[in-house]
């Protein structure tokens, strides 16, 4: 069965905070884009196995793989819970 990854592009400061274990929740505004990433066309929550954090848009950007521990919605933003770090930051 293929692994289902939620890909999130993130700034260096927050990438480093996740890598150190300091940051355990990634916040995203409730927008049509993020709603389509987290819910299917019927409004059902999508299921992800992991999160792939990418530090910027360069093809050689640092990447990190973590668990996906679900999300909540509060104050017009998605609170995406970051699980265990499976693969520490590295360049592609």
N, C-alpha and C positions, 0 to 999 in steps of 0.2 A: 504494500500500500504506500503511495507516495506521501512524503512529508509535506504538510501544508504550512507555509510560512507567511507571516504578516511582515512585510518589509516597511521599515520606517527610516527615512532619512533624517539625520539629527546633527545638530551643531557639536563641535568638538568638546566644549565645556560639559554638556550634558552626557555625551558619549563617555567621557572620562569618569563622570560621577556614577554612571551605571556600571562601568567596568570595575570601579572600586567598591561597589556594593552600597554606596551612599544613597543613590537614587533608586527607588523600587517601584515608582509609578511614573509612567509617561503620560502627559496631558495633551490632548488634542481637542480643538474646538469642534463643536457639533456643526459640521458642514455637510453638504451633499456628498463630497468626496469621501470623508471619513465614515459617514453613515453607510455608503456603498461598500466600504472595506470591511465594516464590522457586522453588517446585516445583509441578507440576501434580498432578492426582489420581492419576496413575500413577507419581509419584516422579521424573519427568523435570524437569530444570532448565528454568525458564521463560527465554525470551529477551527481553531488553529493549533498546531502542535508546538510552534515556536515563533519567536520574533527574530528577524534579522535586522539589526541596526546597522546603518550605513552612514559613515561620517562624511557627508557631502555628496556631490554628484560626479566627481571624477571617477574614471574607470578603475583607478588604483586606490580608491578610498578605503580607509580602515573599515573592517566589518567585525561584527560580534554576533554570536548566536546565543539567545537565552530562551528559557521556557516562557510560555504564554499562560498566565494564570487568570485569564478572563478580564472583564472590565465592568465598570459601573458608569452611570451617567449622572452628573451632578453639576448644577450651576452652568448649564449649557456647554459642558465639556465632557469628553470621554476620559475616564481615568483607567488607563491600560496597565494592569498589574504585571510587572516584570518578574519572571521566575528565575530559577537557577541559571547561572551562566554556564553554558555548555562549551562554548569556544570563545576564548579570550580574543581581544582585538588583534587583528592581523590585516595585512594588505592583501588584496586579491591577487 
